[in-house]
Amino acid sequence: MNITKQQKLISILGVGIAILSITRTITSNGDLTSAVTISQALGFAVPIGLAGLAGIWSERAGVVNIGLEGMMILGTFGAGWAGYQWGAWAGLVAGVVFGGLGGLLLAVASVSFGVDQIIAGTAINLLATGLTKFLAILLFTDAPGGGQAQSPPITGEIPTITINAIADPLIALHDKGLFFISDTAGLLSGLFFQLSLLTVITALLFIGTAWLLWRTRFGLRLRSAGENPWAADSLGVKVTTYKYMAVTISGLLAGLGGAYLSIASTIYRNGQTAGRGFIGLATMIFGNWRPGGTGAGAIMFGYIDTLRLIDSDNKNVRGLILIGALVVLLIAVFLLRSARRSTGIGFALLGAVLVGAFLVASNFPPEVAQVAPYITTLLVLATASQNLRPPAADGAPFRKGESH
Amino acid sequence: MKLRRFLTSLIAPLLGVVVSIAVTAAILVFIHASVSGVFSAMLKYGTSPRAETLILNLATTYFLSALAVAIGFKMNLFNIGVNGQYVLGAVAAGAVAGNLTLPKPISLTITILVAMIVGAAWAGVAAWLKVSRGVSEVISTIMLNFIAIAIISFAIIRTSVGTETAMNIRGTKVIPESGMLRGSAFIDPKTKVYGFFFVTIFIGLLYWFVLNRTRFGYDLRATGHSASAARVSGIEAKRMTTITMLISGALAGLVGLPYLLGDAASYNLNFPTDWGFTGIAIALLGRNNPLGIAFGALLWAFLDVSSGQLILEGVPREITTIMQGLIVFVVVMSYEIVRRNQIKSEQNRVAKALEAQAVSA
C-alpha cells in the first residue's frame, strides 16, 4: 500500500487535531484551540520560523550559522532605530538590511578567510551584542521616550487582517465545545483573526524558499555547494558566489525575524531576541533542514510559548503535558510496530511517565513549558538521527581548487 | 625554528589589538569623543590598584572558562555548553556550601568537588548524546544551556534550594565564612584578590602538565590532529570524546566558584550567566595554550574593568565590548591566514627538495 504525500499530511493533521481535541475535552480548557491562542501562536512562530528559514538558506549552502542570534539582534536594533524615526515599514527594511550585513560578515569570515564557521558565528554573536548595546546608549538615551537600553516607541504599525465574516462563525462554533469539529473551527479561526501581514509574508517566504531551493536551477546549484562543493566546482558552479548569496540571504531573513520582534512590541530593547536565533536553529534541525518541517516546528514552538505566557489559571502547561504524552505514546506505537523496539520501549516509558505526571499533579510550573522546545529538539536528534539528513558538506571549509 | 613559530603566533593577537584600537579610535572620532582622553582614562583607571585587583579576579573566572573550552578544542570538540555547566555547578556548590559548617579545608574540598561533578554530569549528557546517538555537541550543548537556565530558575524560585537572602532576592542559602575563599588584599588594601586565583594558577599548571607530559594528553592531542590516525594507533575515539567532554564539564563547573566563594556567597538570579561565551573567545585568542589563555583572560578583563569609568568621558563603556568582538574577529582571521601561509611555504620547501633530488638523480 502506497501512501501519497498528501494523504500522509492530511492524516498527520487529523491526528494532531484529534490529540488537541482529546486534551481540550479532558482538561476542559477551551484556550487550547481558541482563536486568540492560535493567532498569538502564529505571531510567536514568525520570528522563530524566520530564524529557522535563515538557517536553511545558510546550511543548505554548507555554512553552519551559529551567528543567527547575532543577526537577529542586529535586526531588532535596525528596526528600533529606523522605526521610531520613520515608521514601522522603514524599521522593517532597516532590520532586514542590518541582519544582511551580519550575514555578509559571516560570509567574509567563513567563506573568504576560511575561519571555522562555528567560531565566526560565535564572534558575530559577541560583536552584535556589544555593538547594539553601545549604539543604543549612544542613539536612544537622549531621544524622546528612549532609554539607555531601549529605543523610543516605533511609530505606525504593520496592519493585521481580521475577516469577521469568516472568523465570527468559526469562533461561535468553537465555543460550542463539540469534539473535533469545534477544535478544527478554533484552529481555522486563528487564521482569520488578527493575522499580521508579516505572518502572511513569512508564509510566502517559506513557500518561495521551498520553490527556489528545490525547483529551480539556482536552488540546485546552491544546494550542491552544501552537498559537495568540490564536485560542484568541477562542474563550473561558482561555489563561493553561491555561498556568499546564501549566507547573506540568511542574514536578511534573520534580520527580518529580529525586526518583527521589535515592531510587534513597538520598541527595541537590549536582549529582546532572548535566544530565538538558537531556537530557530533547533527548528531547522527539527524540520530536517527543509522548509515544511521547519515551519511546522516553528508553529509548534510558538504554540508552546503562547500557552505558557497566556496561562492565567495554571491549566495550560498541564494540557501541554497531556498533549506531549499522547504524541510520545503515538510515536511509541509506530516504533514498536517497526523494527525499532528499544527506542519504542523508551518512548512508551516516557509517555507513561508523562501520563502519570498529568494524573498526579494538578498544576505544573511554567519552566516545564519553557524547556519543552529544547527537550523536544534533543529527543528528535537522539532518536531520529537516522532519518535526519543535513547537507553532506555542512560546515566543511571550501577553497577553490583544493580537494577534500 | 621554534622561536620563529613563537613569533609568528604573536602576529595575530598583536594585529587584533592594533586593528581594534584603530577601529575604536575611528568610532570615537566619529562620535566626537576625545580619542586620547578615552584611552588615557582607560589606562589610568585600569592600572590603579583597585582595578588591578578586579582584573585579576575577573581574569581568574575567564581563565577557567577558556580552559574548559580549550580542552575540548584540542580534540575538535566544541563545548558551547560551558554556560549551562557552570551555572548548574555554581548553584549546586552554593546550595551545598550554604548548609555546611565544617572546617574550611573540608568544606572547600566538598564544594569544589560538587561543582566539578555537576558540571561534568551536565557535559556528560552531551557526551553521551554524541558518542551513542551521534548528536553534534554544538547543538546539544546549546539546548542544554537553555534547559540549565530553566532548571535553575525553577530550583531557586520554587523549591527550598532558594531562600530569601535579601529584600526580594531569592538565592541559595548564604555560605558561612567557614566555607568561603575570600582571598587577600595584597594589591589594593580595600579589595581582595579571590582565593581562587591561586587555585586557578595550580589548575593551569596541571592542565599544561596533563596535556603535554602524560600519555592521556598525547592521546588527546593525537586524536585532535587526526582522528583516523589515532584510531589506527589504538586510541579509542569514543572513549576519548567522553573523557574530554567530562573534563571540560568539570573545569566548567568551577567557573562560577571564584566569584561565588570570593564575593557573592549566594547564587541568586542576578549571577552572570554568559561567562561561557567569553571563554570561547579567550580560548581562541590564546590558541588553547594555558599561557596564551592567561594573557587573553587578562586582556579581556582589563577591557571590561578599565571601561568602568568611561561614562565620565561621555562614552558608553560598551565600546570595549566592540573592541573585544573585533579582536576575536581579526585574530581568528589572521590565524587562518598565517596557517595557510605556513602550509604554502611547507609545500614549497618540499617541492624544492624533491626537485633537487630529481636533478641530482
Interface residues (C-beta under 8 A of the other chain):
Chain A: V64 I66 A109 F113 G114 V115 D116 I118 I119 A120 T122 A123 N125 L126 L127 T129 G130 L131 K133 F134 I137 L138 G275 F278 L281 A282 I285 P365 E367 Q370 V371 Y374 I375 T377 L378 L381 A382 T383 S385
Chain B: I31 F78 I80 L129 R133 G134 V135 V138 I139 S140 I142 M143 L144 F146 I147 A150 I151 S153 F154 R158 F277 I280 A281 L284 P316 E318 I319 T321 I322 Q324 G325 L326 V328 F329 V332 M333 E336 I337 R340
